[in-house]
C-alpha cells in the first residue's frame, strides 16, 4: 500500500511553499502530487507577479509584510523588484478609502507608503493623464517577483530536504473514516496519509465536496493584454491601479521564457540577473476585472477583451492606447474567489484535512506566509508567528466575513 505522512495536493507555488515550510520544520514524509507533467501550468504560470502591502484588512497586510521580508532575506533569488504600487482615485470617496488604508498600513509596520496628489502621480508616471485624478497612494516597497522562480525555489528546497514530488498524478477523491482523513484516491491508486492539504486552486471546491466539506471557492477567468509601446518605458514604472475600476498596467515579463532559460542554475544562492532584465523595456501588460465575466474554468483568451481594455486605456495614457497588442502573448488564467475575497487557510471538521485556497489573485505574493501558517497548524495545531484564525473556513458559517475592496 502506498503511504505518506502528509500529502500536498497541487504542486503550484502554494503547494510548494507548504511543502517547503513543513520540511523546514522537521516533517520527514511529505509528498507533493501534481496532476500535470510539469509545474506551473495552472494559475502560478499565468500570474503577473505583483506583490504589495497596500491592502485594507489587517490579515492581508500582515501576510504581505511577512512574505515581503521572506523574499528579501531568502537565499534563493526570486527576482523581487521593489518598483512600487501606485493606486489612484478619481473620486473623493476613493481617495478617502486609500487614506484610511495608508493610516492602517503605517500603524501595522508598512514602510515607505504615502498619500500622493495628482501632481506627484504625474511625476511617478510621466505621460499618464491625471486631469481627473484627485490623489492616490504609493508604496515604494511594493513591486514584482517571478512566480515561477518562487515556485521553483520552494520546490527544490523542499525536495532537497526530503520531500517527494510526483508528476502526472491526479487526485479525484478523499477517503474519510470516522470523521478523519485516512487517504487520497489518485489515478495511481489509494495513498494512505495522516494529513492532506488541498492546494488545487480552482479545483479545490470539487475535491473538498468529496469529503462532505462545502468549500466556498469559485473559479473565474482573468484575462490580460500584452502590448508593445512605441517608445521605451521608464525603467522604474510601477504597477498602476485605478481603485475605482480595477484597470491596471505594469511592465511585461514573460516568466515562462525566462524560467526555461535558467534551467540548470543553482537555486541555493542569489543569482546574477540575466541580460533581458537590463535591456530596454517596451512591453506592457494591462487589464481590468471584467464585471461581466461569469464563473467558469475557461482559460482561453477572447479577442473582444482587447477592445474593452483599450477603451479604458484611451483616456488614461497615450502610450498605453497607442501600444500595439501582441496577440500571441495575451493570456488568461483562473482566479479562485471566495465570498469575501480572502483566502481559506487551516483545517475543517474532517480531521487531517487542510486548505490553502481562495486567494483571489494573491496566492503568489502571500505564498511564504501561507506555507508558514499551514505548516505550523499541521505540525503544532496553531500558527504562532502569524495568526490566520480569521481565515478559517468557519467564518462563513459564523457570518464573520472580511471586507477588502482593493483586489484586482
N, C-alpha and C positions, 0 to 999 in steps of 0.2 A: 504493500500500500504506500502511495506517495504521501509525504508529510512535510510540513514546515511549521515552525512555531508561529510566525507572523507572515501573512500573505498580503502583499500590496497589489491591489487590482488596478492596473493602469500605470504605464511607465513614462508618462509625461513629466513635466517639471515638478508638479505637486507630489506625485508618487515617488519620484526620485528623491525629493527633499525629505519626505517622511522616512524613506529607507536610510538615507544618509544620517539623519539625526538619531534613528534607532540604533544603528551600528555604532555611531559615535558614543552613545550612552551604554554600550555593552551588550546589546542584543546579538545573539550568536546565530540565529537561524531565521534569516529574513529572505523571503522570496518575492521578487517582483515579476508579475505576469503582464506582458504586453501583447495585445492581440495582433498588432501589425508586425511586419518583418523587420522594422527598424523604429527607433523612437522619433518623436517629433512630427508625426503625420497628422496629429489632431490639433487641438487648439493651441498648443505650445508653438507649433511650427507656423501658425497663422498670426501669432501675436505681434504687435508692433514694438514691444519692448520698452514701454514707458514705466517710470517709477516716480512716485510723488508722495509727499506727506501732507499735501493740501486736501484734506478731507473734512467732512462735517462731524463725524462721530468720533468719540474718544477711542474706540477699539480700532477703527481703521487707521487713525493717526498713530496709535501705539504700534500696530503691526508694521506700518511703514517705517517708523523710526528704528524698530528692531531690525528690519530687513535691510534698510539702507546702511546701518552700521555693519551688518554682516557682510554685505557686498564690498564695502570699503576695506574691511580688515581681512577678508578671505584671501588665502594664498593663491587660490585659483582665479585667473583673470576673466571676469565675466563682462569686461568691457563697459564698466559703469562710467558714464559721461555726464557729469552734472551741468547740463546746459540750461536747465531751468524749465519750469512750467509757468505759463502766463495765462491766467484766467481773466477775461474781460467781460464787462457788463454794459448793456445798452439801456438799461432801466435802473432807476434808483433802488428798486426793490432787490435787484440782483446784486448791486454794489453793497447794500446793507447786509445781505447774506454773506458775501465774501468778507466783509469787515468782522462779522461775528465769528466766522470760521478762523480768520487770522488771529483774532484775540485768543481763541481756544488753542490753536496750534502753538502759539508762543507760550501759553501757560503750560502746555504739556511737553515743552522742550524742543520744538522745531526751531531751527536757527535760520537766519537769513531769509525770512519770509516777510513780505511787507505789502501794504496797500500802495498802489501807484495810480497816478492820474493819467489822463489821456495823452498829455504831452510826453510823459515818461514812457508810456506804451509805444508811442511813435518812435522814440529813441531806441527802445529794445528791439522793435521790428520795423525798421525803415521800409517804407513802401506800403504799409498797411493803412487803409482808410480808417481814421479814428474820429471822424466828424460826429458820429452818433454814439460814441463810447463815453460813458460817464466815469469810468475808472475800472480798476481791476486789482488783482493780487498776483505777486510774482514770488516764486520760491526758487532761490538760486541753487539749492542743493538737490532739487528735483532734476530729473533728466532721463537718461536712456541706459538700457542694458541689452545684452544679446540673449534672448530667451533660450536659444539652442545651446549656447555655451553654458548658461546656468544649469540647464538640464544635464548636459554632459558632465559638468563638474561634479554635481551631486551624484550622478550615476557612477562615474569612475571611482570616486572616493568611497562610495558605499560598497562597490564590488571589491575594491582593494581591501576593505575592512571585513570582508567575508560574506556580504550579501550575494545572492544568486539572481540572475536576470534571464528570463526565458521569453523568447520571441515567438510569435505565431500561436499563442495560447489564448483562446477566447474563454472567458468566464461567463456562463449563462445561467448559473443558479447558485444558491446558498443553502447549505444543509443546516437546519436548526433542530436541536433536540432538547426538550425540557427548557425552552426559553434561552438556550445558549447556542452560539455558533459552534459547529463541530467540523465544518469543512466547506470547500468551494467546489462546485461542479464545473469542470472545464472540458474543452474539446479533447483533452488528453486523459480524461477520467477524473475521478474524485481525488482531491488533495485535502487530507485532513489537516486541521490547524487549530490553534487556540485563539487566534485573533485574525481579523482581516480588516483592511482599510479600503473603502471604496474611493478611488481617485479617478473615476472614469468620465468626469466632465458631464457632457450632455446625456450620457447613457446611464447616469447614476440612479435616477428615479426608477427606471425599469428593473434594474438589478436589485435595488432595495425592496421593491414590491414583492419579490420572490421570498423575502424573509418576513413578509407581513408588515413592513415599515413604509409609511407614507412619507416619502421624501419630496418636499415641495420644490423641486428643481426643474425648470422648464428650459428647453433649448431654444435659441433664437439666432438666426443668421445675422452676422455683421459683415458688411461689405466695405472695402476700402479702395480708393482710386490711387494709382501710381501715375505720376505725371512728370514731364521733363520741362524745366523752365528755360527761357531764352538766355538768361544771364545767370552767372554763378550765384548761388545762395550765400548769404552771410555765414561765416564759419561758426558763429555762436547762436544760430537760430534755435530757439527753444520750442517746446510743444506749446501751441497756442490754441486756446479753447474759448468758445463763446458759451458762457454759463447759461444763457437763455435758450439756446437751440441745440447745444452739444456739437455744433460744427467745429472741426478742429483740423489742424495741419501740423506737420513736422518733417524734418529732413528724412528722406527714404534710405533704407538699407535693406539689402537682400540677404537676410540671415542664412538662408539655405545655401546660397552660393558660397558665402563667406565660411560657413561651418565646414562644408565639404572640402574647401581649400586648405583647411587647417587639420585635417585628419592626420593622425600620427604625431601631433605635437604633444608635449608633456604637460599634463594638467596640474602638476604639483607645484608649479611656480608661476609667478606673474610673467606673461609672455610679452615680447615686443609687439607693438601694434603693427598689423600688416599695412602695406603701402596704400591700399584702397581707402583707408581712413584719412590719409593725409592729402589725397587728391581733391581737387575742387569738386563741390557737390552741386549738381544741377537737378537732381531728382527729389521729388517731394511726395508725401502721402497726405491725402485729405479725405475726410469722411464726415458722416454725422449719423446719429441713431435714428433711422427712419421709423417714424411712429406708425407707419402702415405695414411694417414687417410683421407677419404672423409668427406664431411659434412653429418651428419646424426643425428638421435636421439637415436642411439643404445647405450645401457649401459651394454651389455654383455661383458665378458672378454674372449679374444681369447688366446688359448694356444700358438699359434705361436708368440705372442708378447713376451713371456718369453724368447725365443731363441734370439730375436732381442736385448732385454735389456742385457741379459747375454753376448752377443758378445761385447757390449760396455763396460761392466764391466771387461771383461777378462784382458785387458792391464792396467786397472786403479788401481785396488786394489785386492789383493789375497783374502782378507776377504769378498769382495763382490762376486767374481766369485765362491768361494767355498761355499757360503751360500746356504742353501737348500730352494728351493721355497716352500712356504706354499700355495698351490693352492687354498684352500677354503677361504683364506683371501685376495687373489688378487682381485682387483676390477676395475671398470670403472665408470666414471661419465661424465657429459657434461660440456664442456666449452661453453660459449656464446660469440662468437667473433664478433668484428666489423672490418671494413676495416683497421683501424689504431691501433687496439688492445687497445683502450681506451674506457672507459665507456661512456654511453649516459645518461646524467643527466639533468633534468629540463622539461620544458613544450614544447609545439609544437603549430602548427596552430589551433588545436582544443582546445578551451578554457576549462580549468579544467582538461585536460588530461596530466599526467606527467609520466616520465620514469625514471627508475633506472635499467639499463640493460647494457649488453655488456662488462662485466668486464674482460673477457679473463683470468679467473683464479684468479682474485684479489678481488673478491666480499667479502670474509670473512674478509680479512685484512683491507679493506677500508670501511667496513660497518659502523663504527662510523661516519666517515667523510661524507659518502653518506647520512646517515639518517639525520645528522645535516643540510647538504646543502639542501636536498629536503624539510625538514620541514620549513626552512627559506623561500625558494622560494614559497612554497604553501601559507604560512601564511602572508609573508611580501613582496612578489614579487621579492626578490633577496636574495642571500646568502651573508651576510655581513662578517661573520667570515672567510669564505673560498670561494673565488671567483672561481666558477666552470663554468663560462660562456664559456670557451674554450671547454667544454664537451657537449655543446648543440647539438641537432640533426641538427641544421642549418649549422654546419661546413662541413657536407658532400655536401650540396648544394652549399656552397661557395667555396669549394675546399680548406678548411683550415684544412686539416688532420694533426694529430700529428704524431710523429715518436718515436717509442720505440722498441729497439732491445732486451732488457733484459726481455723477457717474456718466460715462460716455460709451 
